[in-house]
Each structure stands twice: as C-alpha cells, then as structure tokens.
Amino acid sequence: MSETASEQAGASGGLVVRAVLRTDVGLVRAENQDFATYTTADEERQGHHPGGRLLVVADGMGGHRGGATASRLAGETVKAQYLGSETQDVAAALRDALIRANARVFTEAQSNPDLRGMGTTTSVLALRGNEAWFGHVGDSRIYRVRGDEIEQLTEDHSLVASMVREGLLTASEAENHPRRNVLQRSIGVTEDVEIDVRGPFELQEGDTFILCSDGLHGLVKEPELKQVVQSRPISDAADEFVKLAIERGAPDNVTVILARVENAANVDETDDPRMDDTQDIDPAAFDETVREGETRDAPPSPDLAALDHPLPEGEGVDVPLAPLPAGEGGSFGFAQDKLRPGEGRAVSAMSPARWLLLLVLFLGAAGAWLLFTR
C-alpha cells in the first residue's frame, strides 16, 4: 500500500476516495468556460480545515470572457475557503465557501464593466470518513451510483426544472423547452444567493459520484451514465463520457469528475496521475474578434496569477461586497439565461459609434417629420 493510501485510510475509517477529472472544450465553443478541481492528498493533510476530500465543478456564463472568469473565481474561492476554514462542521464550511465565492464573483463583476452580469453554477462534494456532504447552486449536477441504482443528489435551479417540479412540464418536455437554459439561481449574478447544502449521508464502499456540467448530462442520460460507471474503472469511464459527448455533437464544454469510494487495503494510489486542465484562458478569449460560435483548439494553460488570491494561513477569503446597482433585485427567482451557441450573446454597452448613428437617425427622422407637418 502506498503512503498516500495508508494515511488517508487512517483518517477515513478504512475508506479512500479515488478521483479523476476530465474536460473538453467541445465542438462548438471557442474556449472552455468550465472549471473543475479537487483537493490533493497533501492539501488534505495540511491545516485545520474540516478535512476529507473536496471536489468542485463550475460552469460559467456571461459571454466568452465573463463565463470563464466566473467559473474559475468560484472554483478557486470555494477550494481556498474550505482549506482555510477553522470549523470542523463540513456543512457550515461548504455554505461559507459558496457564500464567499458568490461575493468574490459579484464584486469582480461590479468593478469591471466587461464582466458585468457574469455568473456560474457551482457544485461541491465533500467526503470525510464514512460520510458525505454537498453544496450546490445552478444546474451542474452530482449523481451517486450505488449498486444498480443511480440517483441525482442535487436539484437543478433552472426555470424548466421548477416547472417540472410544479407539474407544468414533463421531464421530456423540459429537455427541448426553448427556455431550458434559464437559471433561477447562480453564483455571482446578485449580491446574495440561496445555497443548497445537504448532508451528512452515509458512504459505502463502491459508491461512485459523478460531478458534471450540463455539457455532459444534457447528452448522456442517467441509464447510460450508470452503465458506463459500472462497467469500467473510473479513469476509463471519465474518458468514455467525454467521448460520448463529442460523438453527439458536444455543443457545450464537457467537464466531469468521477470519485469512487474504495477500501484502502485494495488501493495503491488514490488518484489517476492525469488530471485535465479545466477552463483554460488565453488572450484570445478576451478578444472581441473571437466570436462565440467560432471553433478552435483549446489553448494551453497560462499563468493566471492575476486571478489568484493566495489564502493567508489559517484565514478564509474575505471579499467586501459591492452594492447592487439601482433597480436590480435580489437573488431569489432571478433568471439568468446561460448563453448557448446560436442563442445570442450577452447584452453589452453600445459603442460611441453606435450612439452617434442612432443620434443621426433620430435627427433625420425629426427633420422629416417637421417637413411633412408644415
């Protein structure tokens, strides 16, 4: 048994969590607006945080710059806040981490006009000892495969999901509804957001958790998700999920983390040696000449030091809240439309040239009206 497996087994009552991460830009998007991460064994052994393994998936929205920035800010903040938390209450630590992530994304959006309105889904799973908890906002999902059953643990915070729960739509009607991309809750769009936190619930050896963006669960449904997980090692299953999404057109970014609970005595390494980079950002992603629907190769992972906010030892992430602009409401019931290829772009401020053109047209119309009314 490796040192890593042995040490985690001692801290986890004989169970270890093996995790893998895969992501792909897809076949339509110009860049990856998803972000995903999980804690390493070294991070889990350090500090006075609640402990265990933390896994995070975020799917950004708000145009090709805002979405990428929002998902990375949220994912990094959740992880840093959790690792810096001094409480042993996992549920409280998850809630606080998501509150801080919302504050950080919202503050950044308010301070930068180019990022105004950006937001992200964020789904977080924490596994410690023989128990698990999750925190969740948006329509990314967490599934659990146990034995011959698959269960969606999270609840989609989307308009169509609410309509299904209220009996106004069937599940099949929701899949093709024209407003299926409208979110009622997301991280960073408003100053406050309602957060779902659940747990603890018991872990069993063999439990497999799927954390994914809608780029996967929109194309690969529950029966197939279960079949793939049951028939392959998780590294191969994660590769298969991405392959299936690509074969089906992959109109959105595809991101998945698979985590399996195993007996420490049977595990040599807790993690797959390959962990895909997620949500790459390069200068072209900030270039207005790159159109939303344009396809190109995923860019190499750059230095994102400008977005990094190192966490002081033993402290959390403390972000001051910017006030809501006049006329904007709170988070509850707020609908944020996630951009999809072919569905338009986020509304942005008009350039001076456009204002001048509108002024000329208005003056011309006014002159014509005066001429004909004489």
Salt bridges, closest charged atoms under 4 A:
GLU7 OE1 - ARG45 NH1 3.05
ASP42 OD1 - ARG45 NH2 2.27
GLU43 OE1 - LYS79 NZ 3.17
GLU44 OE2 - ARG53 NE 2.74
ASP59 OD2 - LYS338 NZ 2.87
ASP59 OD2 - ARG340 NH2 3.95
GLU76 OE2 - ARG72 NE 2.84
ASP96 OD1 - ARG100 NE 3.53
ASP114 OD2 - ARG65 NH1 3.26
ASP139 OD1 - LYS338 NZ 3.03
ASP148 OD1 - LYS226 NZ 3.60
GLU151 OE1 - ARG144 NH2 2.93
GLU155 OE1 - ARG165 NE 3.93
ASP156 OD2 - ARG141 NH2 2.65
GLU175 OE2 - LYS221 NZ 3.82
GLU194 OE1 - ARG185 NH2 3.76
ASP196 OD2 - HIS157 NE2 2.65
ASP196 OD1 - ARG185 NH1 3.00
ASP207 OD2 - ARG146 NH2 2.69
ASP214 OD2 - LYS338 NZ 3.19
ASP214 OD2 - ARG340 NH2 2.59
GLU224 OE2 - ARG248 NH2 2.83
ASP239 OD1 - ARG22 NE 2.67
ASP239 OD1 - ARG274 NH1 3.23
ASP252 OD1 - ARG29 NH2 3.89
ASP252 OD2 - ARG340 NH2 3.16
GLU262 OE1 - ARG18 NE 3.55
ASP271 OD1 - ARG53 NH1 2.47
ASP272 OD2 - ARG22 NH2 3.30
ASP276 OD1 - ARG274 NE 2.79
ASP282 OD1 - ARG296 NH2 3.65
GLU288 OE1 - ARG345 NH2 3.59
GLU292 OE2 - ARG29 NH1 3.55
ASP318 OD1 - ARG100 NH1 3.23
ASP337 OD2 - ARG179 NH1 3.36
